[in-house]
Amino acid sequence: MLSKKAISINIALSSAVLLMTGCSDRIQVPDGLGDPAKVKIETKNKFDASGKSSGKVQNNWLRSFHDSRLNRLAQEAITNNPDLRAASLTVAQAVAQTKLANSALLPTVGYNANISDTSAGSGLSSGGVGASWQPDVWGRVSAQVQSVRSTQRTIEADYAFARQSLVADVARSWFILIESTKQKQLATEIVKEYEGTLKIVQVKYEVGEVLRKDVSQARADVNSAKDSLIQAQNAVQKSSRALELLLGRYPGAKLVTGVNLPRLSKFPATGVPSEVLQRRPDLIAQEELLRSAFFATKDAELARLPTFNLSVGAG
């Protein structure tokens, strides 16, 4: 049991620390940093400074192409892409680090017990419980927490940017695959046309209507068309492998398509380009990185000041 004198000392010390905490100066964030940045999913303002346009920046832009297979491929890439999966684990780690930093603001409670037996059959047992708390007098712990939180927001914004970039790369690779397939079909038709022309020229040569050089020229056109066809086939395989890598598949050039290129949707209304900067996750990540560095610097400066620890125990 604690004596009355010890309890009085603890109460007095706690009162003094609370007074020091109330009188201490808190960390002021520079005006340039502002409030913590967030990855904005939706835009509330019209993308037009004059307000004449009624168009808004639409979310889920991938569905504007009306291509169900493209939507499935994008979802597959989000689920199976190894780089994005690693980034998601990094986000989970950052969240755990933030929770760990927040625990420094709370008191710590501990309990210990000990039981021992002697050869004579007698036993001895002891135990105790204690609690300790380090008041954030100078704001150092708060600076640490703010630094870790900003680091978490940086990682979350990087993950959002990686996710958006992955979907954009999938869409781009899908359209390139469609284009390469169309180029291959066109090259195949050109080869057939030149081969038909070569047959006609050979017949004319046999009846004496054309010279041998005309036959050689027609045969050269066929060989040139076949060379273009081989290049188109290689382009299809290359674009297919690139898309399969984004999807997390083995790049075996097994992915094929027979659809046409989609029609372009309407472009968003012209307006203030600065609104784009407020929504870009990579720029938000840089802003949060600056905030984290600011609070980390404050933490280092406050490390020179003394710390106070309040503890109580009974056993």
Steps between C-alpha positions, in 0.01 A plus 500: 500500500619849426547736790310825524827687452574317173149563374530870582834520316349333191200734502723804533730382224204427270357847563834662422536307178146587388571865566822477300311328221237772491759776491733339245499619139363254250650439159369741240474368148627740230231665291645348185419149614138557591271217599596138442455409136259226404456301184180647358288244323226732385504857382230731630572800281444534130811471288448849366597835647223691326224262611349487148573134452284242674743213454677347798802276518340158515628221715548145375611627161581147387131419455465787253657272234212249538740207485409230751816300430718802572321543833571137589865533403539811716346322798729201442804727495396668826461159662803315362763759408802420722623859528158626610463217751836594651387863519181399683707316761709813544181694572400246765843533657470879509161475673650274766787745552249781556314297762829425672591869506160592646554255785780724632236754606325248725609368842668162531368240745698190596466203735756248622469186713748253644437160665778281641504164683762376743615147568324507838165537333446862586429756232553869445294720273521867415341734252449862415331739262635830375409781265713769342432795275725752330316830456556673170621822663687652207301342218775262391279190504235687302764595243600136469138396451441771239814398313393135491146595392633710215722212397194276497311747280800514268499124458122494452524768231783310329283189503208692349728638229640153429147360476388771259817465293453123481145534369617760246783270386256210464266713289788627287641149447153369415451765234849435361415129477181580311690732266774240441239235425334729245838573344562127474165445328574782258848362425349156432255648250781693329703179459201331339453792262865503394500122455197534272675773306809279464292221349349740246841640405640148454214413263560820303869420481427156362290651218760768436310808624753602771874471550692285750579809712127547558482148643802572720341824620175320586691227685694768695171663600378165635817450703479855638137443602595173672773680689247758619272215608777344709562836668129534575491149648797585722325820610191301601707257706696782661191696600333182626797416722514855635133483599541157656783630719273776629233241577741286699491219244785312337597692182416227250323721243179305555279805535323583173219734403264540211316816599524844346638813657235676711362837417651786691276647765447871537793686645448677832419867478795734499550688825758565768804271469590560866211274602685212339795566732270471801388152395828345386609240759870534415495873584299430816766249600773760460307747715455243776867410473584865567272500805667185632844657464382813681372309803807275500716813523292627791539165670877524470502854639283407801718199581739734688235585759447290816223243526270422793366162596219428745480152648306319769524143622366261762579146597 
